[in-house]
Each structure stands twice: as C-alpha cells, then as structure tokens.
C-alpha cells in the first residue's frame, strides 16, 4: 500500500470526499471516496508497478472517467 498526493474537496454527501489526482501525463482525474480513505492531502492506493519516474497505482474506487488504475509521477507517492 501507498498514499497518493491529491487535492481533496468535499464530496456530494458529508461522508464522501472528491480527490483530484494529477497523472504522469499532466492530466487530472477525479475520484469520489469515503471520508475514511482520505488522510490529509493523500488517498490510499495500491502500487502495481514502476517505470521511468512514474508509478502505476490502483485506486480504491473507480475514477469518474472509468479507470481503476492510473500512472502518477514518483513524487506523488507517499509511503505509509
């Protein structure tokens, strides 16, 4: 497990949060998470693989675009 840096906003209901995550190609994806899955400005994810300064992570929920796995820059990963 790892944590991914994100911009966290209030979600559609009080028990949810909207996370905006920057991908390694400079785009931003949105994922709605339970409040418990957010710690500060990070979200929990599973590291799947690494390649040339980027990390493939599997998110705990599907993004609004329909992806479960995204590539992020290595600097976006926080251990713990």
C-alpha positions, 0 to 999 in steps of 0.5 A, spaced: 500 500 500 501 507 498 498 514 499 497 518 493 498 526 493 491 529 491 487 535 492 481 533 496 474 537 496 468 535 499 464 530 496 456 530 494 454 527 501 458 529 508 461 522 508 464 522 501 470 526 499 472 528 491 480 527 490 483 530 484 489 526 482 494 529 477 497 523 472 504 522 469 501 525 463 499 532 466 492 530 466 487 530 472 482 525 474 477 525 479 475 520 484 469 520 489 471 516 496 469 515 503 471 520 508 475 514 511 480 513 505 482 520 505 488 522 510 490 529 509 492 531 502 493 523 500 488 517 498 490 510 499 492 506 493 495 500 491 502 500 487 502 495 481 508 497 478 514 502 476 517 505 470 521 511 468 519 516 474 512 514 474 508 509 478 502 505 476 497 505 482 490 502 483 485 506 486 480 504 491 474 506 487 473 507 480 475 514 477 469 518 474 472 517 467 472 509 468 479 507 470 481 503 476 488 504 475 492 510 473 500 512 472 502 518 477 509 521 477 514 518 483 513 524 487 506 523 488 507 517 492 507 517 499 509 511 503 505 509 509 
